[in-house]
Amino acid sequence: MQNMEYTKEYKVKDEHIDVQGIMDGLYYPFYMEDCRHRFAKEVMGFDIEQEALKGINMVLSQYTIKFLRPLRKDDNFTVTCCLYSDKDGKPKFYLKQRIMMNNKIMTEGVFTATCVPATGGRPFVPENLIPQIQASRVLEGLL
């Protein structure tokens, strides 16, 4: 299956700029998280807030991020998100993301996610997400 790439537009906030005049490194994952949550809700049909109220938490187990070029004050940029499945069929999935500006990759990352019961317990993938994950391409490498 061809993976759908979801995109969302953002603008660097003044308060995210460090003393060097570039966006502080901790904010790149912040924008990626916002995009992931919107992707989960709008594309995957998984409303993180509503599911948490039902006792299902979508969580990250790891992420890898690569910074290629810095963002600066007032830069307009796009964050992408694309779903991938696990090659071994484990109860996890991957969200590959990029921060793009002027058709250049500024930052890229792979976020490993799963779901866990709020009360504790083993990781799992909710039934309603299984078809989408199975239909997505298999992630071959983290970056």
N, C-alpha and C positions, 0 to 999 in steps of 0.2 A: 504494500500500500504506500502511496505517496503521503508523506507527512504534511499536514497543513501548518504553515507558519503564521502564527498570530503576531500582530504588531500593535504597539501602543506608543504614542508620541509624548515626549516629556521636555521640560526645560530645566536646566540646572538652576537650583535655588541659590541665592546669594549666601545663605548661611551654610551651604555645603562646600564653600571654597576655603581652602587652607591658606597658610601664610605664603605659599609659593605661587598663588594665583590659579591653582588647578583644583579640581574637585577632590576632596579627601577620599582616600581609598575605601573607607567604610561605607560610603554612600552608593557605590556601584551595586553591591548586593541589595541595598535598600530599594533602588529603582527596579532591579530584577525581581525582587519579591513582590512588589506591587503588580508588575506585569504577570507573574506566575499566578497570583491570586485571582486576577481578572480572567486569565486563561482558564483556570480551573472552573470558575463560575460560568463564563460565557461559552466556552467550547466543550469542556468536559461535563458540564452540568453539575458540578460539585461546589456548592456554596460552603466555603470553609467555616463561616460563622454559624450557619444553620446546622451543618453536620456536627460541629462541636457541641451545640445544644442537645443534639441527639446522642452524644457520647462517642462520636467518631472524630479522631484528630488526624489530619494529614500533617505529617512531619517530615523533616529532612533528616537523613542519616549521614549525609556528607555532601560536600560540594568542592569543586575544583574551579578556580577562576584564573584567567590569564588577562593581565592588563597590557594592552598594546600601545595605546595612545591616550593622552589625558583629555578630559573634558574641562572646559573653562567656563567662567561666569557667563551666564545668559545663552550658552550653547543650547540649541534645539537638537534633540536626538531621538532615535527610535529604539525601543527595546523589543526584541523578538522572543518568541517562546515556541518550542516544538516538542511534542511528546514522543518518547522512545520506549520500547519494551526491553526487558532483561533477557539476555541471550540464554540464560539457564532456566528461565521461567520462574524465578524467585518472586515472592510477593513484594515487588518494588518496581518502580518505573523511573524514568529519567526525563528531565526537562532541560533541553539544551537551549541556551539563551545567548543572545548577542546584543551588545549596545552598538548601534550604528550611527554614524554621522557622515553626511556627504558621500554615501556609498562606501565608506571605509569602516572596517571593524575596529572599534575602540577597545572593547572588552568582550571576552566570551567566557562562558561558564557552563558547567554541567552540574545539575542539582539532582541528587538521588533522593527520591521520596517514597513513602509508604504510608499506610494508615495504621493506627493503633487504637485500641479501645481506651477511652478516657480513664477508665477504672484500672487500667493496666492489662497486660497480656501480650500475645504474640502479634507481630506485624501481619497485616493482611491487605488485600485489595478488595474494596467493596464490589459486590456483584454488578452494580450499574456501571462501573469503570472498566471491568474486564474486557468487554468487546472492543472498546476504544484502544485499550493498551495492546490487546492481541492484534488489532488491525494496523498498529503503527510499526514502523521499521525498528529493527533491533539495533541497539547502540553498540557499536564496535569498539569504541575507545573513549576515554574520558576527555582528552583534548589532544 
